[in-house]
Amino acid sequence: QVQLVESGGGLVQVGGSLRLSCVASRRIFTIHAMAWYRQAPGKQRELVARINSSSINLADSVKGRFTISTDNAKNTMYLQMNSLKPEDTAVYYCNAELVTTNGVRSDYWGQGTQVTVSS
């Protein structure tokens, strides 16, 4: 129902900045919600930020440093990451939540993009 293509990952130094992009194959207004998750080696996948038509949620660990936003005209969601720390190192995944007419929720995922923060 929706394809997600991520870009923007890479290697940055501590304190640096990076912007991730996720392009969706359909209009964002047709998507119930979108989110960024991350997964570090040996760790569970963690919700980083989520956005829908009425609210934005950020994980406590990234508040004040990360910003989630969308450009509806470009079908694109962004994650602006500032003041990066080594513990931000992970594979970052784009997520889309769809809800059918009969109320069934489903999740779709991008392939992931690697973010590495080094000293």
C-alpha positions in Angstrom: 0.0 0.0 0.0 3.0 2.3 0.5 6.7 2.2 -0.3 9.2 4.1 1.7 12.7 5.2 0.5 15.2 6.5 3.1 18.3 8.6 2.5 20.7 10.8 4.4 22.6 8.4 6.7 26.3 8.6 7.1 29.3 9.1 9.4 29.4 12.2 11.5 31.5 13.4 14.4 30.1 14.0 17.9 28.2 17.2 18.1 27.5 17.2 14.3 24.3 17.3 12.5 22.5 15.1 9.9 19.1 15.2 8.2 17.4 12.0 7.2 14.7 11.9 4.5 11.9 9.4 3.8 10.0 9.6 0.6 6.6 7.9 0.5 4.8 6.5 -2.6 1.5 8.1 -1.7 0.3 11.4 -0.3 1.2 11.8 3.4 -2.3 13.1 4.2 -3.6 9.6 3.3 -1.2 8.1 5.9 -2.5 7.8 9.5 0.9 8.5 11.0 4.6 8.4 10.2 7.5 7.8 12.5 11.3 7.2 12.8 12.6 4.2 14.6 16.2 3.2 15.3 17.9 -0.1 16.2 21.5 -0.3 17.5 23.4 -3.6 17.3 22.1 -6.1 19.9 19.2 -3.7 20.9 15.5 -3.7 20.3 14.0 -1.3 17.8 13.2 2.0 19.5 10.7 4.7 18.6 12.5 8.0 18.1 9.8 10.4 16.8 6.3 10.2 15.5 4.1 12.7 13.7 0.4 12.8 12.6 -2.1 15.5 11.8 -2.5 16.6 15.4 0.6 15.7 17.4 4.3 15.2 17.5 6.1 12.8 19.9 9.8 12.6 20.6 11.7 10.1 22.7 13.2 11.7 25.9 16.7 10.8 24.7 16.4 13.1 21.6 14.2 16.0 22.9 15.9 19.3 22.3 18.2 17.8 19.7 16.0 16.1 17.0 13.1 17.5 15.0 10.6 15.6 13.0 8.7 17.3 10.1 7.0 16.6 6.8 6.8 18.3 3.4 3.4 17.1 2.1 4.0 18.5 -1.4 7.0 16.2 -1.7 5.5 13.2 0.1 8.6 13.4 2.4 9.2 13.1 6.1 12.5 14.4 7.7 14.4 13.9 10.8 16.8 16.7 11.6 19.4 15.5 14.1 21.6 18.0 15.9 24.2 17.7 18.7 24.7 14.0 17.8 26.1 11.6 20.4 27.7 8.2 20.0 24.6 6.6 21.5 22.6 7.9 18.5 24.5 5.4 16.4 22.0 3.0 14.9 20.1 1.9 11.7 17.2 4.4 11.3 14.0 3.2 9.8 11.1 5.1 8.3 7.6 3.8 9.4 4.1 4.5 8.0 0.9 3.5 9.8 -2.2 2.9 7.6 -5.7 2.3 8.9 -8.3 0.7 6.7 -12.0 1.7 6.4 -12.9 -1.1 8.8 -10.3 0.1 11.3 -7.5 -2.4 10.8 -4.0 -1.0 11.4 -0.9 -2.0 9.4 2.7 -0.9 9.4 5.1 -0.4 6.5 8.9 0.0 6.8 11.7 1.4 4.8 15.0 -0.5 4.3 16.9 1.5 6.9 19.8 3.9 6.7 22.9 3.7 8.9 23.9 6.6 11.1 27.3 6.4 12.8 28.5 9.0 15.3 32.2 8.9 16.1 34.7 10.9 18.2 
